[in-house]
Amino acid sequence: MKVAPEHSEDHILRRMGKPSKSSLLRFKERFDSLNQSLGKRQFLTYYMIAAYPGCTEKDMLKLKEFTSQSLHIFPEQVQIFTPTPSTYGSVMYYTEMDPFTREKIFVEKDAFKKERQKVLLVVKPSGRKGQD
């Protein structure tokens, strides 16, 4: 089953309008428990996003730690944030502020550094990309 938690850090999840990572962990626990009780071998695939407004390399390293330690995966499906019309993410990207609080936020706009955020998440500790 594909799910889209997109990130793990609360300050980014709030800007995305998503619940905290504890909600994902509860869902994963229930999903795993139901599959075990039914004798099924089903898995979750996680969709993640890099360089969302407010996201730094430090946040991506925290996401990597969360995915490896709590979800026991090395993400492969990671998209770099792209502004799209009529979204709060785009408003934040172009104004570099939260539209609700007017708080100034960091927005990575350098293409190389956006790609670096993605690579920080998808490269395994051994240096290989993806899952074995």
Phi, psi and omega in degrees: 000133178269132175231156184235074176291331177068326179201178180238342186272127187304320183293332177279316178301321177300317180294332178278349184076030183248158177288168181292167181296338179297328177296317177297317181296321176295318178298313180299317180299316180292316178302311180297318180296315179296318180295320179295316182292334179267357181069028182259149174249082179241153186226159175261139172246131187252132177260125182238162180228141178248152173064027173294148179309127182100347185271131178246172175300324178299319177296322179292324176294323176293321177296319178299316178298316180298313183294321181284319185273322184264324181261345179060044179221164170241104186303142175245330182265088181234125179252144173275132181306132175234123178300136177232149184303146172063034176236152177295327177302319179292320177301314180295320181300311185281328182267343184058037175211156176285124184291343181267321183257345185064017176290135176289135180231154175286136175226120178281121180243350179283123184301319180296317181289329174295314178298322178299319177302317179296313182298323178304327183274321188272341181279126178292158178307329180283353180097356178272144178274151172077192181256151177281000000 
